[in-house]
Each structure stands twice: as C-alpha cells, then as structure tokens.
Amino acid sequence: MAGTFSRAPILQAVVFDGDDTLWRTEHLYDVAQIRARQIIVDVGIDGAEWEKLERKIDVQNVASLGFAINRFPT
C-alpha cells in the first residue's frame, strides 16, 4: 500500500542515577547542618534566616563552580 507507514511508538522514560555513597552519608550532612544551626542560634542569630542564607550561598556556588571537588571548601 503506497503511502502507508507504520510508526514505532515513542518511548518516554525518566532516568535517575542515584549515588549510594551519598545516600549513606546524607544523614551526616544533616546532623552537621543541625549542629551548625544550633551554634548560630546560641550566639543570637536567627536560625531560619541563617539557613536561608546558607542555602542561597550554596546554590550560587553550584551555579558558578559546579560540583567539582574544589568547590566544597567554599
């Protein structure tokens, strides 16, 4: 039959590449962040405001430095 084409179905997928080393250490990061916030609160600084600023700086560092290992000390 002229002009008749069959099309393969369009496949859609979401791929997630998890890093089990990060999953195993995520709680250590969370504990460190909680302890840092408590130190900030203990010296009289608003913990929620500090956390907003900390996250803003982290996002800016990722945007400008990426995920390279040399960015982490900042």
PyMOL commands that set and color helices and strands:
alter all, ss='L'
color gray80, all
select helices_A, chain A and resi 20-42+47-65+69-71
alter helices_A, ss='H'
color red, helices_A
deselect
rebuild
show_as cartoon
